[in-house]
Amino acid sequence: MTTVAQGSWVERIAKLQDSKQYAELHWEGSFEDYLNLVRQNPRVTRTAFQRIYDMILSHGKTEYIDNKKKLIRYHFFSDERFGGRDAIFGLDVPLMKLVNVFKSAAQLYGTEKRVILLHGPVGSSKSTIARLLKKGMEEYSKSPEGAAYTFSWNIEKKGPDGTLHKDPRAAVYVYEQEYTVPGSDLARTQRGFFGRLRLEPLIAGSGVLPHERTLAAAREDRYRLLRATGVNTSPVVGLYEDESGRAAAILARLAAAKPTVDVCDEDGVRHRLWVVEADGPQADQVAELIAIAAAEPITIADGHHRYETALRYRDERRMSRSCEEDPAFDYLLMLFLETTAEPLTVLPTHRIVRSIGDAGVGALQARMPELFAVRPAGRAELLETFGGGMAVGGHGRFGLWTRAGGSLLQARRDAFEAVVIEGGPAVRGLDVVRLGAALDRLLEIDPAAVADGERVAYTKSVADAIAAVDEGWADADAAFLLEPTPVRSIVEVAREGDVMPQKSTYFYPKALTGLVINPHEW
């Protein structure tokens, strides 16, 4: 038996360790430290799809010609890092399609699936592909190029600089946003106030009205975040009406004082916040403001998933803390906006139809007069009409762009009256609903296929929608351009008990995340 001195074993073990790498992989710092990292290397904020696409490209690729077709072999799938143990051969075309899905999502062209189904016969390397991606991301995240960061919450403690603290008295938080409407030179000021809303179920007769369907995956994502943090860092946005103008006047008076917070974000939006105590010198104005907002049902404008998540969290907490009086989890953070005194900005979300091919585009154009009056329109006219930020929707006007050119479409009222559309008058009059009915009739893309996301992608940029079709990104063949959904229509749809299709509204600008934090536990 060979005897090895104790010191030798320690030395051998030490040589197997990499203290520098350990320190890098276990880095911890404050949020400001993280922001400094972002300033030095903005790539650390990439989305998951951007990371996985960059990871694949980091291994290199080889282009070659096979039967007059240009193909790409991505070296990542050769598994050279692990000696080829999981190497995949003979599947370059399917792998190209898979990488194109990642590329499309990385470039924000609407592929938003959390789960990608790999479908094929036994032995077609589905499990191997999943295993390669998993261990590839594990290795990539350990490299400087792929470094990823997560966070932990420490709500109960306050830093020495006073960054985080609980306000000692009940208050409303008057909020002002100064911004320029995207695609225009129009400057607007939007005022509202943050407060807590008592949760109500989204049923008939409720004081809270939804206007949008939610998705299970997104609800689960918000729920896991709420369970992990126990707080709202972003508000649900609620709409109320006050035709008297009293609420707007109160907000203007309260916003005349020096703000507690005054910051400008990267989009050029100025955010100002005033903390107004409910029992302070402005108590009467605070009480009147709350009474005005509470007079009629609140319509959820943005944050449907957060609202439904808060209901689930409340119901679960009641099971374990049923005796608690007026618990914090019975409420959630809401930004209350009044709809009549000043215009709110709602941006459209354009539809990109995929995988219909040139033959499908030709058939679409041939059948378009069944539902629309059609006239040719060039790229510049479509960009100006639908990208200028000043259009008002609800009149049945659309743009269409294909690689064969563009058109302006005007919905024919008589034709759409013959189309069966479920719901009340408000929802049937929405442009986005009319377009959905047209896709179903002309292309056999029904609402289920639209919700699935395979046939239709989304973008808020007219230029990006047109570019996607021109370049054929993610098999894009046609882009339908829409005008914004009017705020009045959103409220009417909710009051009639209907909901809109997904991606019908995009309220701009968004409230600044973390400006006001609402705990669900005291």
C-alpha positions as CSV (number, residue, x, y, z in Angstrom):
1,M,0.0,0.0,0.0
2,T,1.3,3.4,-0.9
3,T,1.0,6.0,1.7
4,V,0.4,9.7,0.7
5,A,1.1,12.4,3.2
6,Q,-1.9,14.5,4.3
7,G,-0.4,17.7,2.9
8,S,-0.1,16.1,-0.5
9,W,-3.8,15.2,-0.6
10,V,-4.7,18.8,0.3
11,E,-2.4,20.1,-2.4
12,R,-4.0,17.8,-5.0
13,I,-7.5,18.8,-4.0
14,A,-6.5,22.5,-4.1
15,K,-5.2,22.1,-7.7
16,L,-8.7,20.8,-8.8
17,Q,-10.3,24.0,-7.5
18,D,-10.6,27.3,-9.4
19,S,-11.2,30.0,-6.7
20,K,-11.4,32.7,-9.3
21,Q,-14.2,30.9,-11.2
22,Y,-16.0,30.1,-8.0
23,A,-15.9,33.8,-7.0
24,E,-17.3,34.8,-10.4
25,L,-20.1,32.2,-10.3
26,H,-21.1,33.1,-6.8
27,W,-21.0,36.9,-7.2
28,E,-23.5,38.8,-5.1
29,G,-24.1,42.5,-5.0
30,S,-26.7,45.3,-4.6
31,F,-29.1,46.3,-7.4
32,E,-26.9,49.3,-8.1
33,D,-23.9,46.9,-8.5
34,Y,-26.0,44.9,-11.0
35,L,-26.9,48.1,-12.9
36,N,-23.2,48.9,-13.1
37,L,-22.7,45.5,-14.7
38,V,-25.5,46.3,-17.2
39,R,-23.9,49.6,-18.0
40,Q,-20.6,47.8,-18.8
41,N,-22.2,45.0,-20.7
42,P,-25.9,45.5,-21.7
43,R,-26.0,41.9,-23.1
44,V,-26.5,40.5,-19.6
45,T,-30.2,41.7,-19.9
46,R,-30.9,39.5,-22.9
47,T,-34.0,37.4,-23.0
48,A,-33.9,33.6,-22.7
49,F,-34.4,33.3,-26.5
50,Q,-31.6,35.7,-27.2
51,R,-29.3,33.8,-24.9
52,I,-30.0,30.4,-26.5
53,Y,-29.7,31.8,-30.0
54,D,-26.4,33.5,-29.1
55,M,-25.2,30.3,-27.4
56,I,-25.8,28.2,-30.6
57,L,-24.0,30.8,-32.8
58,S,-21.1,31.0,-30.4
59,H,-20.1,27.5,-31.5
60,G,-19.9,28.5,-35.2
61,K,-21.6,27.3,-38.3
62,T,-20.8,26.0,-41.8
63,E,-22.8,26.8,-44.9
64,Y,-22.9,24.3,-47.7
65,I,-25.0,23.5,-50.9
66,D,-27.0,20.3,-51.1
67,N,-29.2,19.7,-54.2
68,K,-28.9,23.4,-55.1
69,K,-30.2,24.5,-51.7
70,K,-28.1,26.4,-49.2
71,L,-28.0,24.6,-45.9
72,I,-26.4,25.5,-42.5
73,R,-24.7,23.0,-40.1
74,Y,-24.6,24.5,-36.7
75,H,-21.5,23.2,-34.9
76,F,-23.3,23.3,-31.5
77,F,-25.2,20.2,-32.4
78,S,-21.9,18.3,-33.0
79,D,-21.3,18.4,-29.2
80,E,-17.6,19.0,-29.6
81,R,-17.4,20.4,-26.1
82,F,-18.2,16.9,-24.7
83,G,-16.4,14.8,-27.3
84,G,-19.4,14.3,-29.6
85,R,-21.3,12.1,-27.0
86,D,-24.6,13.7,-28.0
87,A,-23.7,14.7,-31.6
88,I,-26.6,14.9,-34.1
89,F,-26.0,14.1,-37.8
90,G,-28.3,14.2,-40.8
91,L,-30.9,16.6,-39.4
92,D,-29.5,19.9,-40.6
93,V,-32.8,21.0,-42.2
94,P,-35.0,20.4,-39.0
95,L,-32.3,21.9,-36.9
96,M,-32.2,25.0,-39.2
97,K,-35.9,25.4,-38.6
98,L,-35.5,25.1,-34.9
99,V,-32.7,27.7,-34.8
100,N,-34.9,30.0,-36.9
101,V,-37.6,29.7,-34.2
102,F,-35.0,30.9,-31.7
103,K,-33.8,33.6,-34.1
104,S,-37.3,34.9,-34.6
105,A,-38.0,35.1,-30.9
106,A,-34.6,36.6,-30.2
107,Q,-35.4,39.4,-32.7
108,L,-38.8,39.9,-31.0
109,Y,-40.8,38.8,-34.0
110,G,-43.6,37.2,-32.0
111,T,-42.5,33.7,-31.1
112,E,-43.4,33.8,-27.5
113,K,-43.9,30.1,-26.6
114,R,-42.6,29.0,-23.2
115,V,-42.7,25.4,-24.5
116,I,-41.5,24.3,-27.9
117,L,-42.9,20.9,-29.0
118,L,-40.3,18.7,-30.8
119,H,-42.4,16.2,-32.8
120,G,-41.0,13.2,-34.7
121,P,-40.7,9.5,-34.7
122,V,-38.8,7.4,-32.2
123,G,-35.1,7.8,-32.6
124,S,-35.3,11.2,-34.2
125,S,-33.1,12.8,-31.6
126,K,-35.8,14.8,-29.8
127,S,-34.4,14.0,-26.3
128,T,-30.9,14.5,-27.5
129,I,-31.7,18.0,-28.8
130,A,-33.3,18.9,-25.4
131,R,-30.3,17.5,-23.5
132,L,-27.9,19.4,-25.7
133,L,-29.7,22.7,-25.2
134,K,-29.8,22.2,-21.5
135,K,-26.2,21.4,-20.9
136,G,-25.2,23.9,-23.6
137,M,-27.0,26.7,-21.6
138,E,-25.4,25.5,-18.4
139,E,-21.9,25.8,-19.8
140,Y,-22.7,29.1,-21.6
141,S,-24.0,30.7,-18.4
142,K,-20.7,30.0,-16.8
143,S,-18.8,31.9,-19.4
144,P,-18.3,35.7,-19.4
145,E,-20.3,36.0,-22.6
146,G,-23.2,34.1,-21.2
147,A,-23.2,35.3,-17.6
148,A,-26.8,35.4,-16.2
149,Y,-28.0,36.9,-12.9
150,T,-30.9,36.3,-10.7
151,F,-32.1,38.1,-7.6
152,S,-33.3,37.6,-4.0
153,W,-35.7,39.8,-2.1
154,N,-35.1,41.4,1.2
155,I,-38.3,43.4,1.7
156,E,-38.2,43.5,5.5
157,K,-34.8,45.3,5.8
158,K,-33.9,48.8,4.8
159,G,-30.5,49.7,3.4
160,P,-28.3,52.2,5.1
161,D,-29.2,54.7,2.4
162,G,-32.9,54.4,3.1
163,T,-33.6,53.0,-0.4
164,L,-36.5,50.8,0.8
165,H,-38.9,51.6,3.6
166,K,-42.5,51.2,4.6
167,D,-44.5,54.4,4.7
168,P,-45.8,54.9,8.2
169,R,-49.2,56.3,7.2
170,A,-51.9,55.5,4.7
171,A,-51.5,57.6,1.5
172,V,-52.3,57.9,-2.2
173,Y,-49.4,58.3,-4.6
174,V,-50.2,60.8,-7.3
175,Y,-48.4,59.8,-10.4
176,E,-47.6,61.9,-13.5
177,Q,-46.0,60.8,-16.8
178,E,-44.8,63.2,-19.5
179,Y,-44.1,61.6,-22.8
180,T,-44.2,61.8,-26.6
181,V,-46.6,59.6,-28.4
182,P,-44.5,57.0,-30.3
183,G,-44.3,57.8,-34.0
184,S,-45.3,61.4,-33.6
185,D,-44.2,64.8,-32.1
186,L,-47.3,65.0,-29.9
187,A,-46.4,65.6,-26.2
188,R,-48.9,64.4,-23.6
189,T,-49.1,64.4,-19.8
190,Q,-50.9,61.6,-18.0
191,R,-51.9,61.8,-14.3
192,G,-53.3,59.2,-12.1
193,F,-52.8,57.8,-8.6
194,F,-51.6,54.6,-7.0
195,G,-53.7,53.0,-4.3
196,R,-54.8,49.6,-3.0
197,L,-57.9,48.0,-4.5
198,R,-59.8,45.4,-2.5
199,L,-59.9,42.2,-4.6
200,E,-63.2,41.1,-6.1
201,P,-63.9,38.0,-8.2
202,L,-64.3,38.7,-11.9
203,I,-67.9,37.7,-12.1
204,A,-71.2,39.3,-13.2
205,G,-72.0,42.2,-10.9
206,S,-68.4,42.7,-9.7
207,G,-67.0,46.1,-9.2
208,V,-63.9,45.1,-11.3
209,L,-64.4,44.4,-15.0
210,P,-61.9,42.6,-17.2
211,H,-61.6,43.1,-21.0
212,E,-59.0,40.6,-22.0
213,R,-58.5,36.8,-21.8
214,T,-55.5,35.5,-19.8
215,L,-53.1,32.6,-20.6
216,A,-52.4,29.8,-18.1
217,A,-48.6,30.0,-18.6
218,A,-48.5,33.7,-17.9
219,R,-50.7,33.4,-14.9
220,E,-48.4,30.7,-13.4
221,D,-45.4,32.9,-14.1
222,R,-46.9,35.9,-12.2
223,Y,-48.0,33.6,-9.4
224,R,-44.6,32.2,-8.8
225,L,-43.2,35.7,-8.7
226,L,-45.8,36.8,-6.1
227,R,-45.2,33.7,-4.0
228,A,-41.5,34.4,-4.0
229,T,-41.7,38.1,-3.2
230,G,-45.0,38.6,-1.4
231,V,-45.3,42.0,-3.0
232,N,-46.6,43.9,-6.1
233,T,-43.8,45.6,-7.8
234,S,-45.9,46.6,-10.8
235,P,-49.5,47.8,-10.6
236,V,-52.6,46.6,-12.3
237,V,-53.9,49.6,-14.3
238,G,-57.6,50.4,-13.7
239,L,-59.8,52.9,-15.6
240,Y,-62.6,55.0,-14.1
241,E,-64.8,57.8,-15.5
242,D,-65.4,61.3,-14.1
243,E,-67.1,63.5,-16.6
244,S,-67.3,66.3,-14.0
245,G,-63.6,66.9,-14.2
246,R,-63.2,67.0,-10.4
247,A,-60.7,64.2,-10.3
248,A,-58.4,65.8,-12.9
249,A,-58.6,69.1,-11.0
250,I,-57.6,67.4,-7.7
251,L,-54.7,65.6,-9.3
252,A,-53.5,68.9,-10.9
253,R,-53.6,70.7,-7.5
254,L,-51.7,67.9,-5.7
255,A,-49.1,67.7,-8.5
256,A,-48.3,71.4,-8.1
257,A,-46.2,70.7,-5.1
258,K,-42.6,69.5,-5.2
259,P,-42.5,65.8,-6.2
260,T,-41.1,63.0,-4.0
261,V,-39.7,61.3,-7.0
262,D,-38.7,62.9,-10.4
263,V,-36.9,60.6,-12.9
264,C,-36.6,60.1,-16.6
265,D,-36.4,56.6,-18.1
266,E,-34.5,55.4,-21.2
267,D,-37.5,56.0,-23.5
268,G,-37.6,59.7,-22.5
269,V,-40.7,59.4,-20.3
270,R,-40.6,61.6,-17.3
271,H,-42.1,60.0,-14.1
272,R,-43.0,62.1,-11.1
273,L,-44.6,60.9,-7.8
274,W,-46.2,62.7,-4.9
275,V,-46.9,60.9,-1.6
276,V,-50.2,62.4,-0.2
277,E,-51.1,61.2,3.2
278,A,-54.8,60.2,3.7
279,D,-55.0,62.0,7.1
280,G,-52.7,64.9,6.2
281,P,-53.5,68.5,5.1
282,Q,-55.0,67.3,1.8
283,A,-57.2,64.6,3.5
284,D,-60.4,66.0,2.0
285,Q,-59.0,66.0,-1.5
286,V,-57.7,62.4,-1.0
287,A,-61.1,61.3,0.2
288,E,-62.9,62.9,-2.7
289,L,-60.5,61.4,-5.2
290,I,-61.1,57.9,-3.8
291,A,-64.9,58.4,-3.7
292,I,-64.9,59.5,-7.4
293,A,-62.8,56.4,-8.5
294,A,-65.0,54.1,-6.4
295,A,-68.3,55.4,-7.7
296,E,-68.5,53.0,-10.7
297,P,-67.0,49.7,-11.6
298,I,-63.2,49.8,-12.4
299,T,-62.2,48.4,-15.8
300,I,-58.9,46.6,-15.9
301,A,-56.8,48.2,-18.7
302,D,-53.5,46.4,-18.1
303,G,-52.5,43.6,-15.7
304,H,-55.2,41.0,-16.1
305,H,-52.7,38.2,-15.2
306,R,-51.5,40.0,-12.1
307,Y,-55.1,40.5,-11.0
308,E,-56.1,36.9,-11.4
309,T,-52.8,35.8,-9.7
310,A,-53.6,38.1,-6.7
311,L,-57.0,36.4,-6.4
312,R,-55.4,33.0,-6.3
313,Y,-52.9,34.1,-3.7
314,R,-55.6,35.7,-1.6
315,D,-57.7,32.5,-1.6
316,E,-54.7,30.4,-0.6
317,R,-53.7,32.7,2.2
318,R,-57.2,32.8,3.6
319,M,-56.9,29.0,4.1
320,S,-54.1,29.4,6.5
321,R,-54.9,32.9,8.0
322,S,-58.7,32.9,8.0
323,C,-59.0,34.8,11.3
324,E,-56.9,37.8,10.3
325,E,-58.8,41.0,10.1
326,D,-58.5,43.1,6.9
327,P,-55.3,41.3,5.7
328,A,-53.0,42.9,3.3
329,F,-53.5,40.0,0.8
330,D,-57.1,41.1,0.3
331,Y,-55.8,44.0,-1.8
332,L,-53.5,44.7,-4.7
333,L,-51.6,47.7,-6.1
334,M,-53.5,49.6,-8.8
335,L,-52.8,52.7,-10.9
336,F,-56.1,54.5,-11.3
337,L,-56.5,56.5,-14.6
338,E,-59.4,58.7,-15.5
339,T,-60.6,58.2,-19.1
340,T,-62.4,61.4,-20.1
341,A,-60.4,64.5,-18.9
342,E,-57.3,63.7,-21.0
343,P,-56.6,61.3,-23.8
344,L,-54.9,58.0,-22.9
345,T,-52.5,56.5,-25.4
346,V,-53.3,53.0,-26.7
347,L,-51.0,51.6,-29.3
348,P,-52.0,48.9,-31.8
349,T,-50.4,45.5,-32.2
350,H,-50.0,44.4,-35.8
351,R,-50.5,40.8,-37.0
352,I,-48.0,38.9,-39.1
353,V,-49.4,35.9,-40.9
354,R,-47.0,33.0,-41.3
355,S,-46.5,29.9,-43.5
356,I,-49.2,30.5,-46.1
357,G,-46.7,30.8,-49.0
358,D,-47.1,32.7,-52.2
359,A,-50.1,30.6,-53.3
360,G,-51.8,31.5,-50.0
361,V,-51.0,35.2,-50.4
362,G,-52.5,35.0,-54.0
363,A,-55.7,33.4,-52.7
364,L,-55.9,35.9,-49.9
365,Q,-55.7,38.9,-52.3
366,A,-58.2,37.3,-54.6
367,R,-60.8,36.8,-51.8
368,M,-60.1,40.1,-50.0
369,P,-63.0,42.0,-51.8
370,E,-65.5,39.6,-50.2
371,L,-65.1,41.6,-47.0
372,F,-63.1,44.8,-47.8
373,A,-62.9,47.6,-50.3
374,V,-59.3,47.4,-51.5
375,R,-57.0,49.9,-53.1
376,P,-53.2,49.7,-53.7
377,A,-50.9,51.5,-51.2
378,G,-47.2,51.8,-51.1
379,R,-44.8,51.2,-48.3
380,A,-44.5,55.0,-47.5
381,E,-48.3,55.4,-47.3
382,L,-48.7,52.5,-45.0
383,L,-45.9,53.6,-42.7
384,E,-47.4,57.1,-42.5
385,T,-51.0,55.9,-42.0
386,F,-50.4,53.2,-39.4
387,G,-47.1,54.2,-37.9
388,G,-47.6,57.9,-37.2
389,G,-49.1,57.5,-33.7
390,M,-52.1,59.7,-34.4
391,A,-54.6,57.3,-36.0
392,V,-57.9,56.6,-34.2
393,G,-59.2,53.1,-34.6
394,G,-62.7,51.7,-34.7
395,H,-63.5,52.6,-38.3
396,G,-62.6,49.3,-40.0
397,R,-59.5,50.5,-41.7
398,F,-56.5,48.2,-42.1
399,G,-53.2,47.9,-44.0
400,L,-52.0,44.8,-45.8
401,W,-48.4,44.2,-46.9
402,T,-47.1,41.2,-48.8
403,R,-44.0,40.7,-50.9
404,A,-46.2,41.6,-53.9
405,G,-46.9,45.1,-52.4
406,G,-49.4,46.9,-50.2
407,S,-53.0,47.7,-49.9
408,L,-55.4,49.8,-47.8
409,L,-58.5,47.9,-46.7
410,Q,-61.8,49.3,-45.6
411,A,-64.2,46.9,-44.0
412,R,-67.5,46.6,-45.9
413,R,-70.3,47.0,-43.3
414,D,-72.8,44.9,-45.3
415,A,-70.3,42.1,-45.7
416,F,-69.4,41.9,-42.0
417,E,-73.0,42.0,-40.9
418,A,-73.4,38.6,-42.6
419,V,-70.4,37.2,-40.7
420,V,-71.2,35.5,-37.4
421,I,-69.2,37.2,-34.6
422,E,-70.0,36.3,-31.0
423,G,-70.5,39.0,-28.4
424,G,-72.3,42.3,-27.9
425,P,-72.3,45.3,-30.1
426,A,-69.1,46.8,-28.6
427,V,-66.9,43.7,-29.2
428,R,-68.4,43.1,-32.7
429,G,-67.4,46.6,-33.7
430,L,-63.7,46.2,-32.8
431,D,-61.2,46.3,-35.6
432,V,-59.2,43.5,-34.1
433,V,-62.3,41.3,-33.9
434,R,-63.2,42.1,-37.5
435,L,-59.7,41.1,-38.6
436,G,-60.0,37.9,-36.6
437,A,-63.2,37.1,-38.4
438,A,-61.5,37.8,-41.8
439,L,-58.5,35.6,-41.0
440,D,-60.9,32.8,-40.1
441,R,-63.0,33.2,-43.3
442,L,-60.3,34.0,-45.8
443,L,-57.3,31.9,-44.5
444,E,-59.0,29.4,-42.2
445,I,-57.0,30.7,-39.2
446,D,-59.6,30.4,-36.5
447,P,-59.3,32.0,-33.0
448,A,-57.8,28.9,-31.5
449,A,-55.0,28.9,-34.2
450,V,-54.4,32.6,-33.5
451,A,-54.2,32.0,-29.7
452,D,-51.8,29.1,-30.4
453,G,-49.3,31.5,-31.9
454,E,-48.0,29.2,-34.7
455,R,-49.9,31.0,-37.6
456,V,-49.9,34.6,-36.4
457,A,-47.1,36.6,-34.8
458,Y,-47.3,40.1,-33.3
459,T,-45.3,43.3,-33.4
460,K,-46.0,46.9,-32.3
461,S,-43.8,48.3,-35.1
462,V,-45.2,48.9,-38.6
463,A,-41.6,49.0,-40.0
464,D,-40.8,45.7,-38.3
465,A,-44.0,44.0,-39.6
466,I,-43.2,45.1,-43.2
467,A,-39.5,44.0,-42.8
468,A,-40.5,40.6,-41.4
469,V,-42.5,40.0,-44.6
470,D,-39.9,41.3,-46.9
471,E,-37.2,39.1,-45.4
472,G,-39.5,36.1,-44.8
473,W,-38.5,36.0,-41.1
474,A,-40.0,33.0,-39.3
475,D,-42.0,32.3,-42.5
476,A,-43.8,35.6,-42.5
477,D,-45.9,36.1,-45.6
478,A,-48.4,38.9,-44.9
479,A,-48.7,41.7,-42.4
480,F,-52.0,43.2,-41.3
481,L,-51.6,46.7,-39.9
482,L,-54.2,48.0,-37.4
483,E,-55.2,51.3,-35.8
484,P,-55.4,51.7,-32.0
485,T,-58.4,50.4,-30.1
486,P,-60.3,53.4,-28.7
487,V,-60.3,53.6,-24.9
488,R,-64.1,54.1,-25.0
489,S,-64.5,50.8,-26.8
490,I,-62.4,49.0,-24.2
491,V,-64.7,50.2,-21.4
492,E,-67.9,49.3,-23.3
493,V,-66.7,45.8,-24.1
494,A,-66.0,45.2,-20.4
495,R,-69.3,46.6,-19.3
496,E,-71.1,44.3,-21.7
497,G,-69.3,41.4,-20.1
498,D,-67.3,40.5,-23.2
499,V,-63.5,40.1,-23.6
500,M,-61.2,41.1,-26.5
501,P,-58.8,38.8,-28.3
502,Q,-55.3,38.7,-27.1
503,K,-52.9,41.5,-28.1
504,S,-55.8,43.9,-28.6
505,T,-54.5,46.8,-26.5
506,Y,-51.1,48.2,-25.5
507,F,-51.4,51.1,-23.1
508,Y,-48.4,53.5,-23.3
509,P,-46.4,54.5,-21.3
510,K,-46.1,51.7,-18.8
511,A,-45.9,52.6,-15.1
512,L,-42.4,52.4,-13.7
513,T,-41.8,49.1,-12.1
514,G,-40.8,49.3,-8.4
515,L,-41.7,52.9,-8.0
516,V,-44.4,51.9,-5.5
517,I,-44.3,48.4,-3.9
518,N,-47.3,47.0,-2.2
519,P,-46.8,44.1,0.3
520,H,-49.3,41.3,0.5
521,E,-48.1,40.5,4.0
522,W,-47.7,43.0,6.9
